[in-house]
């Protein structure tokens, strides 16, 4: 993604995951039809999952303090103004959660967001961030500590451990 940022020439950047699709050909036209304030650096929408039970599930991205507890912004639901990458890019030491890390950094620095209530993309339900293995929660813990005050380190450690245990207990009950 960082290489793509460096090579890009547009004012706004969007990252579409492998196996994911734009909801409509006109999604960007719909988002950019309204005037965007010059100090807005992120455009936020929603994504839809095609689930195994054939029901559509919508992930409603939220830009709020909840971001510190869990990732409330789906990577395929956000459009970045290119200039945000002048100060911070994706941390290549992170295997899976580089987008979450970037979004925490931007949230911490009061980046202005404009929320759109449209579905930007259809996403696969079985992406790598849905593996819920121990290394994923370790990565989440490390990026939260990196982006916050060290006083929160024990809280984030406990939170990551609890989330890992809950997800794995639930998966075992489901037979996954």
TIFITOR-704436 format. One record per atom (N, C-alpha, C): y, x, z. Coordinates in steps of 0.05 Angstrom, whole numbers, padded with zeros to 5 digits, always signed. Each point is the difference from the previous one (the first is absolute). Example, Ala and Ser with C-alpha at 12.3 -4.5 7.8 and 13.67 -1.06 7.14 Angstrom:
% residues 2
-00114+00264+00156 +00024-00018+00000 +00024+00018+00000 +00021-00007-00014 +00024+00016+00001 +00022-00015+00014 
% end
This chain:
% residues 176
-00024+00017+00000 +00024-00017+00000 +00025+00017+00000 -00001+00022+00015 +00024+00018+00001 +00005+00012-00028 -00021+00007-00015 +00004+00010-00027 +00012-00021-00018 -00009-00025+00003 +00012-00022-00015 +00029-00004+00007 +00007+00003+00025 +00028-00003+00009 +00017+00021-00014 -00010+00025+00000 +00015+00022-00012 +00004-00003-00030 -00019-00013-00013 +00001-00003-00029 +00014-00026-00009 +00005-00018+00019 +00011-00026-00007 +00030+00002-00007 +00008-00019-00017 +00028+00000-00008 +00014-00027+00007 -00015-00019+00011 +00011-00026+00007 +00015+00001+00026 +00015-00021+00005 +00015-00003+00026 -00018-00011+00022 -00021-00015-00008 -00018-00013+00019 -00028+00008-00007 -00017+00004+00021 -00028+00009-00004 -00019-00019+00013 -00022-00005-00014 -00021-00017+00010 -00027+00014-00004 -00018-00003+00020 -00026+00013-00001 -00021-00022+00000 -00016-00001-00021 -00021-00019-00003 -00027+00014+00004 -00016-00010+00019 -00025+00013+00006 -00021-00004-00022 -00019+00018-00001 -00022-00002-00019 -00016-00026+00007 -00005-00016-00021 -00014-00025+00004 +00018-00023+00006 +00025+00005+00006 +00019-00022+00006 +00016-00007-00026 +00010-00024-00001 +00014-00010-00023 +00026-00014+00008 +00020+00003-00017 +00025-00016+00004 -00007-00029-00001 +00012-00016+00016 -00005-00029+00001 +00007-00013-00027 +00023+00007-00010 +00009-00010-00026 +00015+00022-00015 +00001-00003-00026 +00015+00019-00017 +00029+00000+00007 +00010-00022+00010 +00029-00004+00006 +00008+00005+00028 -00018+00012+00016 +00005+00003+00029 +00026+00017+00005 +00003+00021-00015 +00024+00017+00004 +00026-00014-00010 -00002-00015-00021 +00022-00016-00009 +00009-00019+00021 -00019-00013+00013 +00006-00019+00022 +00013+00013+00024 -00009+00024+00006 +00011+00014+00024 +00028+00010-00006 +00004+00011-00024 +00026+00012-00006 +00020-00020-00012 -00007-00025-00002 +00020-00020-00011 +00022-00005+00019 -00005+00002+00026 +00021-00003+00020 +00015+00026+00004 +00025-00002+00007 +00016+00024+00005 -00011+00015+00025 -00001+00026-00001 -00010+00016+00022 +00023+00017+00010 +00006-00002+00026 +00021+00016+00012 -00005+00029-00004 +00021+00016-00004 -00004+00028-00006 -00013+00016+00023 +00003-00010+00025 -00012+00014+00023 -00028-00009+00006 -00011-00018-00017 -00028-00008+00003 -00018+00021-00013 -00020+00009+00014 -00018+00021-00010 -00029-00008-00003 -00007-00024+00010 -00027-00010-00002 +00000-00029-00007 -00018-00007-00019 -00004-00028-00007 -00028-00007+00008 -00003-00021+00016 -00025-00006+00012 -00010-00028-00009 -00025-00001-00009 -00012-00026-00007 -00026-00003+00015 -00020-00013-00012 -00026-00005+00012 -00021+00006-00020 -00025+00002+00009 -00023+00004-00018 -00021-00021+00006 -00017-00004-00020 -00022-00019+00003 -00026+00015-00004 -00020-00008+00017 -00027+00011-00002 -00018-00021-00012 -00018+00009-00016 -00022-00017-00009 -00023+00006+00019 -00006-00019+00018 -00021+00006+00020 -00027-00008-00010 -00020+00009+00015 -00028-00004-00008 -00008-00030+00000 +00014-00016+00016 -00007-00028+00001 +00016-00016-00021 +00012+00015-00019 +00015-00012-00023 +00026-00014+00008 +00008+00004+00025 +00026-00011+00009 +00022+00021-00004 +00023-00008-00007 +00023+00018-00002 +00011+00005+00028 +00005+00024+00006 +00012+00007+00026 +00026+00016-00006 +00021-00009+00013 +00026+00013-00005 +00007+00018+00024 +00008+00024-00005 +00010+00018+00020 +00030-00001-00001 +00012-00011+00020 +00029-00003+00002 +00012+00025+00013 +00011+00018-00016 +00012+00024+00011 +00024-00006+00017 +00002+00014+00023 +00023-00004+00018 +00012+00027+00008 +00026+00001-00001 +00015+00024+00008 +00012-00005+00027 -00014+00007+00021 +00009-00005+00027 -00012+00020+00019 +00007-00002+00026 -00011+00019+00020 -00030-00002+00002 -00012-00021-00010 -00030-00002+00000 -00012+00023-00015 +00015+00012-00018 -00009+00023-00016 -00011+00022+00018 +00011+00002+00024 -00009+00021+00019 -00028-00006+00011 -00007-00025+00000 -00027-00008+00011 -00021+00000-00021 +00007-00010-00024 -00019+00000-00022 +00016+00000-00027 -00014+00007-00020 +00013+00002-00027 +00005-00028-00010 +00025-00009+00001 +00007-00027-00008 +00012+00000-00029 -00001+00023-00013 +00010+00002-00028 -00022+00010-00018 -00008-00017-00019 -00021+00008-00019 +00013+00018-00021 -00013+00022-00006 +00011+00020-00019 +00007-00013-00027 -00016-00019-00009 +00005-00012-00026 +00021-00023+00002 +00012-00003+00023 +00020-00021+00003 +00028+00011+00002 +00004+00026-00004 +00026+00012+00005 +00009+00016-00025 +00025-00002-00006 +00013+00014-00021 +00022+00018+00013 -00001+00025-00006 +00018+00020+00013 +00022+00008-00019 +00024+00001+00010 +00022+00012-00015 -00006+00030+00000 +00002+00012-00023 -00009+00028-00003 +00014+00019+00019 +00025-00006+00007 +00015+00019+00017 -00011+00002+00029 -00017-00019+00009 -00012+00004+00026 -00018+00024+00001 -00010+00009-00023 -00018+00023-00001 +00015+00026-00001 +00026-00001+00001 +00016+00025+00002 -00003+00012+00028 -00005-00017+00020 -00001+00009+00028 -00029+00002+00011 -00018-00015-00013 -00027-00002+00010 -00019-00008-00022 -00022+00014-00003 -00021-00008-00019 -00026-00006+00016 -00021-00005-00015 -00025-00006+00013 -00012+00026+00012 -00010-00002+00024 -00012+00022+00014 -00028+00005-00012 -00003+00022-00014 -00025+00005-00014 -00023+00009+00020 +00007+00004+00025 -00021+00007+00019 -00015-00025+00009 +00011-00024-00006 -00013-00025+00007 -00018-00009-00023 -00024-00006+00006 -00020-00007-00020 +00003-00029-00010 +00009-00019+00017 +00000-00028-00007 +00027-00014+00006 +00013+00007+00022 +00022-00016+00009 +00028+00013-00005 +00002+00014-00022 +00026+00012-00007 +00022-00021-00004 -00007-00023-00011 +00020-00021-00004 +00009-00011+00027 -00018-00004+00019 +00007-00009+00026 +00018+00019+00014 -00006+00026-00002 +00016+00021+00012 +00029-00001-00011 +00002-00002-00027 +00026-00001-00013 +00016-00025+00010 -00014-00023+00001 +00014-00024+00009 +00009+00001+00028 -00015+00013+00018 +00009+00003+00028 +00025+00018+00001 -00001+00021-00016 +00024+00018-00002 +00024-00016-00009 -00003-00016-00021 +00022-00016-00011 +00009-00021+00020 -00018-00012+00014 +00007-00020+00020 +00016+00013+00023 -00010+00022+00009 +00013+00015+00022 +00029+00007-00008 +00004+00005-00026 +00027+00008-00009 +00016-00024-00011 -00007-00024+00008 +00015-00025-00006 +00005-00004-00030 -00020+00005-00016 +00002-00005-00028 +00003-00030-00006 +00019-00006-00017 +00006-00029-00005 -00021-00011-00020 -00010-00023+00006 -00021-00013-00015 +00009-00028-00009 -00008-00007-00024 +00004-00028-00009 -00027-00012-00004 -00006-00022+00014 -00026-00013-00001 +00000-00021-00022 -00020+00000-00017 -00005-00020-00020 -00026-00015+00008 +00001-00026-00004 -00023-00016+00008 -00018-00006-00024 -00006+00021-00016 -00018-00003-00023 -00023+00019+00003 -00021-00006-00014 -00024+00018+00000 +00004+00020-00023 +00000+00025+00007 +00004+00022-00019 -00026+00007-00014 -00022+00002+00016 -00025+00010-00012 -00024-00014+00011 -00021+00000-00015 -00027-00007+00009 -00014+00026+00007 -00011+00001+00024 -00012+00025+00009 -00030-00004+00007 -00015+00021-00004 -00028+00000+00008 -00002-00001+00030 -00021-00013+00009 -00004-00003+00029 -00014+00024+00013 -00011+00017-00016 -00016+00022+00010 +00012+00027-00004 +00026+00003+00004 +00013+00026-00003 -00008+00020+00022 +00007+00025-00004 -00008+00021+00019 +00012-00005+00028 +00023-00013+00002 +00012-00006+00026 -00015-00022+00015 -00019-00012-00013 -00016-00021+00013 -00027+00010+00010 -00004+00026+00001 -00025+00012+00010 -00002-00001+00030 +00023+00001+00014 +00001-00002+00029 -00018+00021+00014 +00000+00024-00010 -00015+00021+00013 +00018+00016+00019 -00013+00016+00017 +00015+00015+00021 +00022+00017-00012 -00004+00013-00023 +00020+00018-00011 +00025-00016-00008 -00004-00025-00009 +00023-00017-00007 +00018-00005+00025 -00012-00006+00022 +00015-00006+00025 +00012+00025+00011 -00013+00023-00004 +00012+00025+00009 +00025+00006-00017 -00002-00005-00026 +00023+00004-00017 +00023-00018+00008 -00006-00025+00006 +00020-00019+00009 +00014+00010+00025 -00016+00008+00019 +00010+00011+00026 +00019+00024-00005 -00008+00019-00017 +00016+00024-00005 +00026-00007-00014 +00000-00018-00019 +00025-00007-00014 +00019-00015+00019 -00010-00016+00018 +00017-00015+00018 +00013+00020+00020 -00016+00019+00010 +00011+00020+00018 +00021+00017-00014 -00005+00007-00025 +00019+00016-00016 +00027-00015-00003 -00001-00026-00004 +00024-00015-00005 +00014-00012+00024 -00012+00004+00024 +00012-00012+00024 +00004+00022+00021 +00009-00009+00023 +00004+00018+00023 -00027+00005+00013 -00004+00024+00010 -00026+00008+00012 -00007-00018+00024 +00019-00013+00012 -00007-00017+00023 -00019-00023-00008 +00000-00006-00026 -00017-00022-00010 -00028+00010-00008 -00005+00026+00002 -00026+00011-00008 -00024-00014+00014 +00001-00003+00027 -00023-00014+00013 -00004-00029-00010 +00022-00014-00004 -00001-00027-00010 -00013-00001-00028 +00008+00017-00018 -00011+00000-00027 -00029+00009+00000 -00007+00018+00018 -00028+00009+00002 -00017-00024+00009 +00008-00014+00021 -00014-00023+00010 -00002-00022-00021 +00022-00005-00014 +00001-00021-00020 -00019+00006-00023 +00000+00025-00009 -00018+00008-00022 -00029-00003+00008 -00007+00009+00024 -00027-00002+00011 -00009-00030+00002 +00017-00017+00010 -00006-00028+00003 -00005-00013-00028 +00018+00006-00019 -00003-00011-00026 -00026+00009-00013 -00007+00025+00003 -00025+00011-00011 -00024-00015+00012 +00000-00003+00026 -00022-00013+00014 -00002-00029-00008 +00022-00014-00002 +00000-00028-00007 -00010-00004-00029 +00010+00016-00018 -00008-00003-00028 -00030+00006-00004 -00009+00021+00014 -00028+00007-00003 -00019-00020+00013 +00008-00011+00023 -00016-00021+00013 -00001-00024-00018 +00023-00008-00011 +00001-00023-00018 -00018+00004-00025 +00001+00024-00011 -00016+00007-00024 -00030-00002+00006 -00008+00010+00023 -00028-00001+00008 -00010-00029+00003 +00018-00017+00012 -00008-00028+00003 -00002-00014-00027 +00016+00009-00019 -00001-00012-00027 -00023+00011-00017 -00012+00021+00010 -00023+00013-00014 +00009+00019-00022 +00025+00010+00002 +00010+00019-00021 -00005+00028+00008 
% end
